[in-house]
């Protein structure tokens, strides 16, 4: 069966510090991968999605970037965090032909 | 710009009540509409709808899509306290992009 891992679960970082959140999927190959951010009381905002290694689409211009160095690994990064980067970050995967997404446990990021 | 609007934003009911949650959308090249339930952490998948008028059902939950009027509803009958959650609606386009609504927060009181 497929599983998706995200870490860390919570993170508190100062403004201006770098960020690296990692997501890995097991039990499937060539998944579509997604990074979302959820602000308090809001829906999910799509940040990046990837249909393959080194194939990444950015939905919202900002100071975040994503990389997919391996088929089942998706990394969200920032060189310098802003206060507005605080939120709940969710990684998700789906099969290449379907839209049903399966979410990781999420990372709650607080930027102080 | 693609848009998904959910209503109401929040709802408080008592156990045993029936609720209807709404999701309307405006997207280019619609492919599918999905409903998710989010409790403490990650959303969990409920339904995927691609065709108009065909009801999807799972226990006390059901959902239907109207592609002409561009909306979907999620019904929950005989609500229980365990149904308390945020219910999210998402629409996918043919390009694989997803747009989520802001969710409906449902609180079921004993």
HADDOCK unambig.tbl for C-alpha pairs under 7 A between the chains (distance, minus, plus):
assign (segid A and resid 42 and name CA) (segid B and resid 102 and name CA) 4.53 0.50 0.50
assign (segid A and resid 42 and name CA) (segid B and resid 103 and name CA) 6.68 0.50 0.50
assign (segid A and resid 43 and name CA) (segid B and resid 88 and name CA) 6.93 0.50 0.50
assign (segid A and resid 43 and name CA) (segid B and resid 100 and name CA) 5.76 0.50 0.50
assign (segid A and resid 43 and name CA) (segid B and resid 101 and name CA) 5.33 0.50 0.50
assign (segid A and resid 43 and name CA) (segid B and resid 102 and name CA) 3.71 0.50 0.50
assign (segid A and resid 43 and name CA) (segid B and resid 103 and name CA) 5.65 0.50 0.50
assign (segid A and resid 44 and name CA) (segid B and resid 100 and name CA) 5.59 0.50 0.50
assign (segid A and resid 45 and name CA) (segid B and resid 100 and name CA) 6.86 0.50 0.50
assign (segid A and resid 46 and name CA) (segid B and resid 98 and name CA) 6.97 0.50 0.50
assign (segid A and resid 103 and name CA) (segid B and resid 42 and name CA) 5.83 0.50 0.50
assign (segid A and resid 103 and name CA) (segid B and resid 43 and name CA) 6.44 0.50 0.50
assign (segid A and resid 104 and name CA) (segid B and resid 42 and name CA) 6.29 0.50 0.50
assign (segid A and resid 105 and name CA) (segid B and resid 41 and name CA) 6.12 0.50 0.50
assign (segid A and resid 105 and name CA) (segid B and resid 42 and name CA) 5.22 0.50 0.50
assign (segid A and resid 106 and name CA) (segid B and resid 41 and name CA) 6.71 0.50 0.50
assign (segid A and resid 106 and name CA) (segid B and resid 42 and name CA) 6.28 0.50 0.50
